[in-house]
Amino acid sequence: MFKKSFITGFLLLSILIGFSLSYARPFKTPEEQRDTEKKYDKKKILMDAVMKIDTSDEFLTIPSDYPDIKDFDVAKTAPRIDFAVVQGLDPWYLPTFDSKTGGIYGGWGDVTKGPDACFYFSIGNHMSHSGTAYIHKYDPATKTQSIVVDLQKTVGYSNEVFGDGKFHGDPDIGPGGDMWLLSFFGPGPDSKDLSTTYKGSWLIRYNIFTGETENLGIPLEGESWPYHAYDWQRGLLFGVGALNNYVIAYDTQERRMVYGASPPKNITWYERGVLLDRDTGIIYTTDSKTYPGEGLADRYRGDQCLVSYKRRNNTFTIMNAKVPPNPVTGKTSAMRAHTKIKDDEGAFWCCDVSGAMFRFFPAEDRTEPVGVNWGKEGKYLANMCFSPKKRYIYYLPGADTNAYTYGTPVVQYDTRTGKKKVLAFLNDFYLEKYGYSPGGTYGIELDENGESLFFYTNGCFTTKELKSGYGRPAIFHVHIPESERKE
């Protein structure tokens, strides 16, 4: 039963995602990647950990070939941006990518700023055998980066057995420095892996102050974890599985599983949605059945009701609130991105998979449509964050690495006026100066003072004609001019 459900779930997942990464890598072999990077790395920065510091009016120039509606403002003062390619990845060049074995470096999770004032994010190799994922640390005080967690080394599996190739959730960090992680596969396991070595994905604890990394084993056999959040106030790690519609609630203080199964009431917990209300401890998502579809927004059908989980008595509730339809297309899809805190009226600001923005009032069990996050119909977005006084929301539309097609804009959204302002268009400047195209990101974090925005990008060394894609992640630290962020 375990093997059958695991394989069935993986096959469905494969249909849904269509192995989209297989055509998002702009090179076919490691030799081609090496030659491409050597050719287009204009400043020889590929293996240089020193942060490059730039400010330019070109950041404020709308690309000449911009393809969509221009319903946005552009900042008057350009930011200062620190930039470098992610270092320390081993091996530097991965094997040829395919749907069964994987082989592509990228980031798929959020960014967290820890109580040590450093930023943390994950990069994985998206492989099956030899699969591993890293937690990277960036120290803005010293402008240095380092790898602090290596999944394969922590667990201890060899290159000959199946291993997870991603940390895909939120690397949340408590005040004491603990980060709790659930791993996620890249390509899924085949029948041989399931019958021999692979039983499921891993639970890891890392402490940023002591450097201790602890392998706590496989918490729930037969499941792999694309998303999770850590509630340090209540000592709870909540994760959602990709294969069997399982969710897990794990007590990080007592180190025991509180819940590990499919939700009741025929709820399908959206596998990319874990909205933790830190005020109440209640966790939300959308009830999202998945189907084969041409685009992300077409894969989630039905009413997209909000659902919740409360730890006491493991209470799951189907709410009255629903994700509003996209105001342009009229379609409804799953809630994907959200602010981590509520505004002063008690609402989380959210985006669905299509890029439709809305507000969610958990205490009132209702939603309110807002508009779209970018362009005529909206863009796929994974994370967004509030400014300190909650006037602005920051995000990079185009998490699926398509952001380069409209300039890779860094957006500041004004919740008072509904206006979007671009702080910088990244793609043309970095492509022209360094030969690097930042394709998009799944993770961003604003510092506590609202002065700078940190994110990684999935991108590569390339040309405008060759386009962008996964393969060579980089980090950006955008220092926002004071005149552009007054609240």
N, C-alpha and C positions, 0 to 999 in steps of 0.2 A: 504493500500500500504506500509506504514511504517513497519508494523509488518511482512508482507510477505517478503519484501526485506531483512529485518534484519535477519529473520530466514533462508532464503535461503542462504544469505551470510555466516552465521554461520555454516550451514551444509557443505558448500563447504570448509570452513576453517578447519572444523573438519576432513574432508576426507584428506585434504592436509597434515596436521601435524600428523595425525594418533594418536593423543593423546600420543605422544612418551614419555611423562613424566611418563605415567602409568607403564612403565617397567624400568624406570631409577631410581626409588626409591628402595633401597636395603632392605626395610622392609615393612611389610604389614599393621601394626597397630601401634598406638602410644605406646602401651605397648611393642611391639617388638622393636621399635626404642629406647625406654628408656632402655630396657634390653641390647640391642646391644651396645649402647653407654656406659653403665655402665661396660660392659664386656671388651670392646676394647679400652676405654680411658685410655691409659697406664700411663699417668702422671697426671690424674685428672684435665684436663685443660678445660673441657666442659663449665663450668660456671665461668671461670677465665678470667677477662678482661686484666690482665697484659700481655703485649707483651713478648713472648718467643724469645730470641735472640740466633741465631745459626750461626756458620760458620763451614764448614766441607769439607774435600776433597771428601766425598761421593757425594756432589753436582756435582762433576766433573766426576763421574763414570757412564759410559753407562750401563743401566740395562742389566743383564746377559741374560734376555729373550727378549731383544729388537727385534721387529718383522719385521722391515722395512729396507730399504737401509740406509747406513750410509754415506751419502754425506754431512757431516757437520764436523766442527771442534769443539773442546771443549775448553773452557777457561782454561788458565794456573793457574789463581788465583781464589779461591772460593770467592763468595760474602758473606757479612753478611746479614742475613735475619731476620726481625722481623715478628712474626706470632702470631695470636690469633683467636679464634672462635668468630664469630659475636655475640654480646651480646644484651640484651634488647628485644628480640622477645617475644611477648605475644599473645597466650599462648606458652609456651616453646615447647610443643608437640601438633601437629595438628591432627585432625581426620584422619581416614583411607583415603588414596587417592583413588579417582575414577574419571572417565572422566566427571561426572556430577557435583560433588561437589568440586573436587580439594582437596587440603590439602597437600602442600609441600613448604618448604621454599627454596627460591633461588633468584639469581640475574640474570637479563636478559638485563640490560642496560650498558652504558659506565660509566667510572669514569672521574670526572673533578676535577682539582685542582683550588680552588678558589683564589681570590685576598687576602684572609686572610691566604694563605699558607697551608690550610687544604684540604684534599681530600674528595670528596663527591660521593656517589654511592647509588643505590637503592636495597632493598631486599623486596620481596613480598611473601605473603602466598599462592598465586595461588588458592584461594578459591572463590566460588560463593557467598553463604551467609556467612557472617562474613568476607568477603574478605577485605583485606587492603594491602597497600604498604607503605614502609618507605623510607625516605631519611636518610642515615647514614653519619656521619661526623667522619673523622679520623684526629687527630691533631698530626703530626709527631714530633712536638717540645716537647709535653708532653706524647706522645705515648698513647693517650686516644681516645676512641671511644664513640659516643653518637648518639641517634636518634633525629633528628631535625624536621622531618615532619612525621605525621601519617595521611594517607589519610582518614581513617574512622572517626577519631576524627575531622579532619578539615571540612569534609563535613557534618558529624553528622547523618549518617544513622545508623539504628540499626542492630543487628545481624540477625534479621528476614527477612531483605530485601536483594536483590542482591547488591553486591558491587564489585568494581574492585579490583583485587588481584596483580596488577603490576604497576610500573612505568617502561616502557620498552624502552624509548628513551634516548637521551643524556641530562644529567642534566647540561646543559651549564649555565655559570654564567657570568654576565656582570661586568664591573669595579665597578659599584655601589652596587653590591651584589645581584642583582635580579636573581632568578632562575625561569624559566617558565616551567611548567610540564603539560603534557597531560597523563591521566591515561589509563590503558588498562585492560581488563578483563583477568581472568585465564580461567576457564571453561566459556563457553558462557551462556547467559540467556536463559531460556526456555520460552514457550508461556505464562505461568502464570506470570512470571516476567515481560514480555513485556506488558502484559495487565493491570498490577497493578502499580509497583513502578519504574521499570528500563526504562529510556528513552535514555541513552547514557553515555558516559564517560566524565570525569571532567577536568576542567582547573584550575590549582593551581599556585599561585605565592608565592614564599618564598624568604625572604631577609636574607642573611647569617650574615649581620652586626646587624640588628635590631631584628632578630628572628621572625619578623611578617610573619604569614602564612595566605593567603587570598584565599578563595574559590570563584571563578568567575563563577561557575555554569557549565552547559552543553553547550558548544559553538555550537554544531551541533548535533541535535537529530538523533538517529539511527546509530551512528558511535562510534567506539572505536579505540584507537590510539596506535599502536605498535611502531611507531617511530616518532621522532620529533627533530628539532634543533632550537636554538634560535640565531638570528642575532641581537646582541645588538647594533651594529653600526647603524643599520637602524630601530631598534625597530620592528622586525618581528619574530613571531614564526610560523614555518612551520611544519605541521604534515601530516602523511599519515595514512589512515584508513585501517581497516582489513576486513570490511564487505561489503561495497558498492562501493569500488574503489573511495572513496572520498579523497580529500586532503583539507587541511585548511591552509589559510594564515591569521594570526591574528596580527593586529597592537597593539603592547604592550604599545605604548605611548597614542594612542587615545582610546584604549580598544574597538576595533570594528573588526568584521570579514571583511577582504578584499576579500577573496574568500573562498567558502565552497561548493564544489560539485565535481563530477567526472571531470577529465581533459577532454578537447575537443580532437578532432581528433582520437577518439577511443584509446587513450593512457591508458595503465594500469600501474599506478605508482607502482613500486616494494615496497611492504609493509615493507621491512627492509632496504630501501635505501634512505637516505637524505644526499647528499653530498653538503655542503654549501661552496661556494667559498667566503671567507670573503673579498677578494679584490674587487669583483664585486657585491656581493649580489645575484648572480645567483645560483640556486639550481638545482642539477642534480640527476638522477637515471637512471635505465634501464626500458625500456618498456617491462614488463615481464608478459605475460599471464601464468597462473598457471593451472596445470593439476595433477590428481592423478599420483603418481609415487613411485617407490621403494626407491629411495634415494633423498636427497635434490636436487642434481644437475639435476635429471630427471624431476623435477616438473616445470622447467622453460624452455619453448621451443620458437622457433622462432629465429630471428636474434639478439635479445638482443641489440637493438639500444639504444644509450644514448638519453635521453630526458632532457629538462631543463624547469625551471620556472623562469620568471622574473616578479617582482612585477609590474612594470609600465605596465598598461593596462592588467594585468594578462595574460602575454604572455607565452604560452606553445609552445615549439619547438621540433620537431623530428629531431635529428641530423644525420649526416652521420656516425659519430663514432659508432663503435660497440665493444662489449666485445669480445676479441679474444678467439678462442677455447682453451680449455685445451690442452697443447702441448703433453700430454701423451694419453688422452682418445679421443681427437678430439671433445668432447662435449662442448657446450656453455651454460653458465648459468648466472644468474643475478649477478650484482655487489653487493657484500656484505660489504666488509671492505675497508677502505681507510684512508690515512693520512689526517689530518685536514688542512694541509698547502701544498703548492706546492714546488717542488724542484727548484733549481736555473735555470732550463730550462723551468719552467712553467708547470710541470706535477705533478698531484696527483699520488701517488703509490696506487694501488688498488688490491683487491683479489675478484674473483667471488665466488659463493657459493661452488664450488668444491675445492677451494684453488689455482686456477691458478692466478698467479701474472701478472699484466700489468700496464702500465703507461697511464694516460689519460691527454691529452693536450687540455683543454677546448678552449683556444684562437685559436687553429689550427683545432679544431673539428676532432681529430684523436686519436687513441689508438696505443699502441706498446706492443707486448707480451714480457714477461720477463722470465717466468718459472713457477715453482710451489713452494708454501711456505714451504712444508715439505713432506718428504717421497717420494715414487715413483710417486704418482698421485696427491698429494696435500691434505690438510685438511681444514675442515670448520673453518672459522676464522671470528670474528665479528668486531674486532678493532685492529688498529696498529698505532704507533706513531713515529715521526721523532725525532732524536737527535738534539741538538741545531744548529749544523752546517750542518745538513741534510745528513750526511754521512751514519748514521745507521738508520734502522727501527727496532723497538722492537715489538714483539708479542708473544702470546702463542697459537700455533696451537691446534685445538681440542676444540672449544667453546662448543660443544654438550656433554661435560663431558666424552668424550672418550680419552682425552689426557693422562689419567693415563695408558692406554694400551701401550704407548710408552714412559712412564717415566715422563710425564708432563714437557716438556722442556720449559725453558725461552730462547727465541731465539733473537739473535742480527744478523740482516741481513745487510751485507755491500753492499751498492749500487754501490760502485766503482768496487768491484771485483765479486759481485754476490755470495759470500760465506756466508754460514750460520754458526753461532757460538753459541753453547749452553752455557749460563752463569750458568745454574744450572738445573739439573734434580731433580724435587721436590718429586715425588711420593714415591720412595723407602725410602728416608731418613725420611720423615714425617710419613710414614706408620710404619717403624721400630721403630722410637723413640717415637712417640705419638699415634700411632694407627689410624692416620688420613690420608685419601687419598684425595688429591686435584684433582678433576676430570677435571676441565677446567674453563675458564672464558669468559664472554662476554665483559669485560671492563678492560682497563689498562690506566695508565697515567704516563708519565715521568715528573719528576720535571724540572723546567725551566733551570737548570744548567746541566741536563743530568746525574746527579749523582745517582739517585735512581728511581726505577720503582715500582709503587704501583698498586695492583689489588686485587680483591676478587676472591675466587674460589667457585664453587659449588662442594661439596664433602661430605664426611661422615666418621664416625669412622667405621672401617671394617677390613677385612683381605684380603690378595691377592686372596684367594679362593672365598670369597664372593663378590669381585669386588667393584667398586665405584658407585657413582650416586648422585642425588640431596638429599637435606634434612638438611644439617648442613653447611651453608656457613662459610667461614673463610676469613681473610684478611692477605695479605702478603706485606711486604715492603722490596724490594730487593735493597741493597746498592751495586752498581757496583764498583769494584775496579778501580782505576784511570788507571791502566795499560791496562785494558780491554775496555776502552771507549775513548781512544785518537783519535781525529779527525784530 
